[in-house]
Amino acid sequence: MTAPSHPAPGARRPPIEVGSLDYARKVPPPSGDYQWIYLWEKPLRFMHWIAALCIVLLALTGFYIGRPYFVPAGDPGDAYLMGWFRFVHFVAAALFVMTGIVRVYWLFMGNRFERLPALFPVRKRDFRNLFRIVKFYLMIEPEKAPKYLGHNPLQQLSYTGMYLVAALMVVTGFAMYGQSNPGGLIYTAFNWVNPAMGGAPIVRFVHHVLTWAFLIFIPIHVYLALRADALERTGTISSIISGGRFVESTEEFVDAE
């Protein structure tokens, strides 16, 4: 038996061939006949990014309003810090409501990937594909997953659920805001929410809990978008910026018709 040879001190080691390591292999570039499909029109894309910014601002300012983690002292001008947080919160809330109005309008005026039927798996094929999509994300039979140009059935349910959460956030938020001006327009329109939910403390609690629903959804949403672009090459992220994505001409999609 011969002892393994070692390089002499100071000798240069041979380079490691990175390409021979499975975990270091690069995904080959796409090739074939591709066509560009227009999916998301400008109003929806603007609404998406403005709403995303508003949600971040609402969460940051809302947590401070609910429980201030520091109180300035000294300069009397600094004592208005809570006022600034409330101002930013209310402005972001107003913009968020405006994006919701645009989205509701676009449910009827957008293209077939943006309209109301595209947000609900109402067809039998979508119900069947829903379970196949779940298996795909769980890495169970991924090769049998149906392909969609727009939202797949699982995305339809999750996005529609978040729209409902957003609507409840707006209602509870206006119910709390109306308390500052009893008898005012907002108070009159939304004061029914407090007795319906059992009182203002419960309304505040529901509003706080729904914030966490957004904070849980956002990282999952970002991860799946990055995953789709990196592994599936669906152009999810680029499509919400440019409005469309490239697909192979020979590829078949469930919602292509």
Backbone hydrogen bonds, N-H to C=O, Kabsch-Sander energy under -0.5 kcal/mol:
donor,donor_aa,acceptor,acceptor_aa,energy
11,A,8,A,-2.5
18,V,16,I,-1.1
20,S,17,E,-1.5
21,L,18,V,-1.9
24,A,21,L,-1.3
25,R,22,D,-1.2
34,Y,32,G,-0.7
35,Q,247,V,-2.9
37,I,245,R,-3.0
39,L,37,I,-0.6
39,L,243,G,-3.0
40,W,243,G,-2.3
41,E,39,L,-0.5
45,R,41,E,-1.9
46,F,42,K,-2.9
47,M,43,P,-2.2
48,H,44,L,-2.2
49,W,45,R,-1.9
50,I,46,F,-2.5
51,A,47,M,-2.5
52,A,48,H,-2.0
53,L,49,W,-2.1
54,C,50,I,-2.4
55,I,51,A,-2.4
56,V,52,A,-1.7
57,L,53,L,-2.3
58,L,54,C,-2.9
59,A,55,I,-2.3
60,L,56,V,-2.3
61,T,57,L,-2.5
62,G,58,L,-2.2
63,F,59,A,-2.1
64,Y,60,L,-1.2
65,I,61,T,-2.5
66,G,62,G,-2.6
67,R,63,F,-1.9
75,D,73,A,-0.8
78,D,75,D,-1.4
79,A,75,D,-0.6
79,A,76,P,-0.9
80,Y,77,G,-1.1
81,L,78,D,-1.5
82,M,79,A,-0.5
84,W,80,Y,-2.0
85,F,81,L,-2.3
86,R,82,M,-2.5
87,F,83,G,-2.3
88,V,84,W,-2.7
89,H,85,F,-2.2
90,F,86,R,-2.6
91,V,87,F,-2.5
92,A,88,V,-2.6
93,A,89,H,-2.1
94,A,90,F,-2.3
95,L,91,V,-2.4
96,F,92,A,-2.3
97,V,93,A,-2.3
98,M,94,A,-1.9
99,T,95,L,-2.3
100,G,96,F,-1.8
101,I,97,V,-2.1
102,V,98,M,-2.2
103,R,99,T,-2.3
104,V,100,G,-2.4
105,Y,101,I,-2.3
106,W,102,V,-2.5
107,L,103,R,-0.9
107,L,104,V,-0.7
108,F,105,Y,-1.3
109,M,105,Y,-1.4
110,G,106,W,-1.6
114,E,111,N,-1.6
115,R,111,N,-1.4
116,L,107,L,-2.2
118,A,115,R,-1.4
119,L,116,L,-2.2
120,F,117,P,-1.0
122,V,120,F,-2.4
127,F,123,R,-1.7
128,R,124,K,-2.2
129,N,125,R,-2.5
130,L,126,D,-1.6
131,F,127,F,-0.8
131,F,128,R,-0.5
132,R,128,R,-1.0
133,I,129,N,-2.6
134,V,130,L,-2.0
135,K,131,F,-2.1
136,F,132,R,-1.7
137,Y,133,I,-2.3
138,L,134,V,-1.6
139,M,136,F,-1.6
140,I,135,K,-3.9
141,E,139,M,-0.6
144,K,141,E,-1.4
145,A,142,P,-1.3
156,Q,152,N,-2.5
157,L,153,P,-2.1
158,S,154,L,-2.2
159,Y,155,Q,-2.9
160,T,156,Q,-2.1
161,G,157,L,-2.2
162,M,158,S,-2.0
163,Y,159,Y,-2.0
164,L,160,T,-1.9
165,V,161,G,-2.1
166,A,162,M,-2.5
167,A,163,Y,-2.2
168,L,164,L,-2.2
169,M,165,V,-2.3
170,V,166,A,-2.3
171,V,167,A,-2.2
172,T,168,L,-2.5
173,G,169,M,-2.3
174,F,170,V,-2.6
175,A,171,V,-1.9
176,M,172,T,-1.9
177,Y,173,G,-2.5
178,G,174,F,-2.4
179,Q,176,M,-1.0
180,S,177,Y,-1.5
181,N,178,G,-1.5
184,G,181,N,-2.4
188,T,184,G,-2.5
189,A,185,L,-2.2
190,F,186,I,-2.2
191,N,187,Y,-1.7
193,V,190,F,-1.6
194,N,191,N,-0.9
196,A,192,W,-1.7
197,M,193,V,-1.9
198,G,194,N,-0.8
199,G,194,N,-3.5
203,V,199,G,-1.7
204,R,200,A,-2.5
205,F,201,P,-2.1
206,V,202,I,-2.8
207,H,203,V,-2.3
208,H,204,R,-2.1
209,V,205,F,-2.6
210,L,206,V,-2.4
211,T,207,H,-1.0
212,W,208,H,-1.1
213,A,209,V,-1.1
214,F,210,L,-1.5
215,L,211,T,-2.1
216,I,212,W,-2.0
217,F,213,A,-1.9
218,I,214,F,-2.6
220,I,216,I,-1.0
221,H,217,F,-2.9
222,V,218,I,-2.7
223,Y,219,P,-2.5
224,L,220,I,-2.5
225,A,221,H,-1.8
226,L,222,V,-2.6
227,R,223,Y,-2.9
228,A,224,L,-2.4
229,D,225,A,-1.9
230,A,226,L,-2.6
231,L,227,R,-3.0
232,E,227,R,-1.0
233,R,228,A,-1.1
234,T,228,A,-1.4
239,S,235,G,-2.1
240,I,236,T,-1.1
241,I,238,S,-0.9
242,S,238,S,-3.4
243,G,238,S,-0.5
243,G,239,S,-1.6
245,R,37,I,-1.8
247,V,35,Q,-2.7
249,S,33,D,-3.0
251,E,248,E,-1.2
254,V,147,K,-3.1
256,A,253,F,-1.2
